[in-house]
Amino acid sequence: MVNCNPILIEIHITMAKRHHRMGKPIMKRILIILTIGTLLVSTMNFGRARAESLTVFKDISKHWAEASINQAVQRNLVEGYPDGTFKPDANVTRAEFIKMVITALGIVQGPTNPGRHWYDNYVNAAADNFFYKNEFANSFNTAITRQEMSLIALRVISEEIRNDNDFKANKIMYESTRLGLIKGLDNTGTLGVDQNTTRAQSITIIERILNLKAGKILAVDKHAVNRAEVLWHGTNAFSMMEYSIGKDDPRWEQIEATLKTFNPANMIIETPAGFPKVKKVIDAILWIDLDDPQDPNRHLIPEDAKIFPYAEGVKKLFYLHDYKNVFAIVSQGRELVNEDKKNYPANDKVFIYINSGVEIDFSRMAKGDIKGQGTLSLYYDHIGEANDSMVISKDFKYFPTIKSRIIVKPPTKDFQKGIFELALWNN
């Protein structure tokens, strides 16, 4: 605007001087130039006013998704309400989210047939592209959950998932968080699997979908991945190893291969034939970063927990809070059968044995020094019972590649200490 007016004025003055010499036809040119300039200026004003009218809602100021909402409205992905509100925290329906996805991807829609639902063409387009596979039946006006939204988003991003008719529901959040599509609802990575999706959240997901399709790498919420891996297959060991040793470690390819074959159905321990029948199921093997107060499972370890070295004849205990740079590994299990509670005491914790593959300096461990060492037993009192798990040093470079191979020893006089051994082998 400021740059246009001086130019027009200068032209007007110059042309007026020439008018005295050249006659009236020049004046017509002056009027034409001024008219065009005026139209340009007024068009710019109108466009700006229209853009502002599209992006001003009285209920999104300082909302966490304000920028994304404004962008989505300008791209016609979603609209506000007649009263000048956007209602960013209102639920979005399954039909509305599908429309947003189809619109954002630029998939052309024809007119809706008379007597049909407004969303039929969008649903058909999603089905034609395998983003939707008849999960919702006739309930498209129901609020979409975060897991349902994640599945549609994953199908848009991944051809492999799009073509996988057996893709497991409990893996949806893992794949979504790993790609950065989904982040936790709080600083501990709460997933909110069955919670309804808000209008603001859905717009943010659409934005992330488009960024991933454009080849961008999204930030990942490690706590959300942590929770999602446990939801998927009962352990967060793989995501914690990625965080600890990183993908640059030469063993990472092997770890990833094991992740694909890991089967939580094998996390069952039982005595061999010929011994009193004892059978337990391990529901979770949790690696806990004790240096991270937001670790999702940090609450499982009391602040006054003590550790002692896993060394013969050592009885001295050390307070866990005196140590830094350590993981605790806790297992959670259930008894199915126990015909010998004397040798196999009832317990909701199962002793974890980490196969180090190296010779451990027990003399150092006896002094509580676990730097560069393997494991220590962690003992604490839980509802009046003695329970145990393991502690390992993060700088211990011989992390096992985890597989669910179970070894159960026959009852021995020492077996009450360990109860069971779950071996996580590298084979």
N, C-alpha and C positions, 0 to 999 in steps of 0.2 A: 504494500500500500504506500508506504513512505517513499519507496524507490520509484513508483510509477508517476506520481503527481508532478514532480519537478520536470520530468522529461516531457510530459504533455504540455506544461506551461511554456517550456522553452520552445517547443515546436510551434505553439500558438503565436508566440511573439515573433519568431523568425518569419513565419508564414504571413503574419499581418504586415510586416515591413515589405515583403515581396508583393503583397496585394496592391499597394499603391502603384506599382510599376506594371503588374501583369493582369489586373482585372479580377472580376468576380468569380470566375471558375475556381480560382484557388481557394476562395472562402468555402466552397462546397467541400473541398478536400479537408479543410480544417474541421468542419463540422463532422465529417465522417470519422476522422481520426479521434476527435473528442468523444464521439458516440461509442466507438469501439473501446476506447479506454474506459469510459464510464461503465460499459457492460462488463469488461474484465474485472473492474474493481467490485461491482455489485455482485458478480458471480462468485468471486473469492469470499466476499462477506457472507453470502448465502451458504456456500459450502462449509465454511467454518461454523456458522450457526447450527447447520444441520448436524455436523459432527459433534458439537457440544451437546445438542439435544439428545443424541444417541448415547452419550456417555455419562450423563448426569442423572444419578438416582439418589434420592435423599436418604437411603438406608445402607449405602456401601462405603461412605466416607471412613477411611482408616480401617476398613475391613481387610483381613489378610489377603483376600483374593481380588481386591479392587482393580488392580491393573489387568488381571486376566479377564475379569468381567467386562471391563470397558472394551478390551480387544475383541472379545467374543461377540459382543453386541454389534460392533462396527463391521464384523464379518458376517453378520446375520445368522450366527449359530444359535442364538437364543434372544429372546425379547424380554423387556420389562413389562410391568403391569400398568394399566391405565391411570392408576393413582400416583404414578411417578416413583414407584418402588421397584426393587428387583427381587427382594426376598431371598438373599443369598443363602440363608440357613434353612430354607424350606426344602422338603424332600423333592427329588426329581423321580419321575416314573420311569418304568422300563421303556415305554414308547418314546418318551422325551429324550432319553439318553441315546436310543438307537437313532432317532432323527438327528441329534447333534453329531453323531459319528458319521452318518451318511452325508450330511451337509458339509462337514469339515473336510471330508475326503473328495468332495466335488463330484459325487456320483449323481448323475442327472435323474430327476424324477418327473414322471408324467403327471397329468391331472388325476385327482382322486375320483374314482367312479361314484356316481350318485348312490346313496344308500350304504356306502362303505365307511369304515372308520377312517379318520383323518390320517392315521399312522400306517395304514395298510401298505402303501407304496414303499415306505421307508423300511418296514419289516421285511417285505419281499426282497428289497434290494440287499438287505443284510443277509438274508437267507441265501440269495443267489451268490453272494461272495463268501459264504461259509463263516460269517461273523456271528450268525445266530443259527442255532440248530434245534429249534422247537422246544427250548427249555421252559418257556413262559406260558405255553398253551394260549388260553384266552384271558390271561391276567396281565395285560400290558399296562393297565392303569394303576397297577400296584407299584409302590415305591421300590426302586432297585437297590439291592444290598451292595456293599462294597465288594463282596466276592463275585457277585453276578456281573458287576461293572468291570471287575478285573479280568474276568474270563473273556468278555467281548473285546476288551482292549488288547489282551494277549493274542487273540485270533487275528486282529488287524495287523499286529506287529509281526507275528511269527507264522510263516507258512507251515512249518512243522506241526505246531499246535493246531492250526486251522484244519489240517488234514488228519489229525489224531482223534479218532472217534472214541478212544478209550482213555483220553486224558483224565487223570484222577483229580477229583474235586479238592482233595487235601493238598495237592501240589500247586493249586492256582495262586495262592498268596506267596508261595516261595518264588515262583517264576516272576510274579509281578513286582515283588520287593527287590529281587536281585537285579532287575532291569531299571529300577528307579521309578516305575509307574506308580507304585503305592509306597507311601511313607507312613510311619506310625502316627497315631492320634495324640501321642504325648512323647516325652523325652525318653521313655523306656520302650518305645516301639510297639505300643498296643495296636493290634491289627483291626479290631472292630469288624470281624468277618461278617457277622449277620446284622450289623447296624445299617440303617438306611443311608443312602448317599444324598448329600445336599446339592443344591444347584451350584454353589461355589465349588464344591469338590469335583463335580462332574466336569465343569469347565476346565479346571486344572488338569484333570486326567486327559481331556481332549488335547490340551496344549502339549502335554508330555508325549502323547501318541504321535502328534505331528512332528515333534522334535526328534523322536526316535526314528521315524520314517525318513527324516531328512539326514540321518546318519550321526546325529549328535549323541553324546554320552551323558546320561543324567546322573546327578548325585544320588547316592544310595544311602538309605538309613540302615546302618549295620544292626541296630537293635531290632528293627522290624524284620530284617532277614533272619536274625537269630530266632525270633519267635516263630517265623514262618517255617523254618527248617524243622523245628520241633513238631509243629503241627503236621508237617508232611510225613516225617518218618521217625519221630521219637528221639532225635538227637540234634544238637546244634554244633557237633564236633567239626563238621566240614567248614561251616562259615567261620567258626572261631579259629580254625587252623589257617584259613585264608587271611584273616585279620592278623594273626600272629606271625606266620612265616611268609605269607605273601605268595602271589602267583609266580614270582621270579624264582622261587625255590625249585631246584631240579626235580624234586619229587612231586611237584604240583600236578603234572600230567597223570601220574599214577593215582594221586588222591582223587582227581576228578573222575577217573575211570572207576574207582571204587565207589564213589558217590552214586554213579548211575546203576550199580549193581547192588547197593546196600538194600537189604530187605528187612524191615522191622518185624515182619512175621517170624523171623528166626530168633528174635530176642526172647527166647524161652529157655530156661535152665531146668534140668531135671536129672535125677539120679539114674545111673545105668541099671539095666535089668539085673535082678538078683539082690538089690538093696531095697530097704523100705522106700516106698514111693514118696518122692518129694518133687513138686513142680511149682515153679514161679514164672511169672511174666514180668519182663522189664518194660515198663511203660515209657521211660525216658532216661537218657544218659545226657546230663547237662554239664557243659563246660561253663564255668562262671569266672568272669574277669573280676577278681577281688579289688583291683585298683579303680574300677569304674562304678561309681555310686548309682549310675543309671542302668547298670546291667539288669536285664529283665528278671534274672534269677538270683540276684544278690541277696534278697531277703531270706533265702534258704540257709544262709550261713550266718549264725549269730556272731555278734561283734566279739564275744568272749570265747569264741572257738579256739581250741588248742590243737597243735599238731605234734606228732612225734615221728622221728625218722623210722623208715621201714628197714630197720637193721636189727640183727640178732642181739638180744639182751639189753636193748636200750629202753629205759623206762622214763627218761626225762621228757616232760612236755614243754612246748614253747607256744606262746600266744601267737595266733595267726596274724593279728593286727600289727605285729612287729615286722612283718615281711611285706615287701613290695615285689612287683613283677612276677606274680604267681596266678595260676588258674587253680580253682577247686573243681573237681569232677565228682558230681553227685549222681547216683542212680536212684530211680524211684520204681518200685516194683509191687507186685501183688502175689499173694499165695493162692494157688489153685488147689493144691493137695499138699498135706504135710502129715505123714504117718510117723515121723520121728522128730518131735519137737525138742528132744533132748540134744540131739546132734545137729539139728537144723532149727534153731530158735526162730520164732515168728519175728519178722522184721520187715519194715517197708523200705529198707535200704539194702542194697546189694553191694558187696565189696567189689571194687573195680581194680583190676590189675592191668597196668600199662606195660606192655612189652617194650623195654627200652632199646634193646639191641646193643647196649654198650655195658661195659663193666662199671659199676657204681662204686664210688669211694665212700664206703660205709663209715669210715672214721670221721669224715667231714659231716656226713649226715647225722652222725651221733651227736654232733655239736649244734645241730639245727641249721647247718649250712647247706642250702639246696641250690645254690647258684651253679648252674651248669650240670646239676645232678638230675636224677630221675624223679622219684615220687616219695611223698610222705603220707602217712595216714592222718586223716583229720577226724578227731573225735569231739563230739559235743553231745550235750544232753537234750533230747527232743521228746517232750511230753513224758518225761520220766524214764526214757529208754536210752541206752547207749547205742549210738549209730555211728557209722563210719563212711567215709568217702575218701577221695584222694586229693592231694595237692601236688601240682607240678610247677616247676620253674618255667617261665616264659622263654628264658634264654636257653632252655634245654633243647638242643637242636635235633633230637632224635624222636620227633613225634611219630607215632605209628600211623600207618595207613589203616583206616578202620574198616574192619569187616565183622559181620555178626557171627563169628564162629564161637560156639559156647563149649566150655570145658567144665565139667562138674566132677570133683573128686569124690571118692567114697568117703564115708564118715571116718574121721580120725580124731584123736584127742585134741589136736590143735585146730580142728575145723570150726569150732565155735567162734574163734577169733575172727575168721574171715567169712564164715557162713558159706559163701559161694565165690567162685572166681569167674568173672567174665573176661575172657581173653580177647583183646582186640589185635588181631594178628595182621602181619604184612605178607600175606600169601594168597 
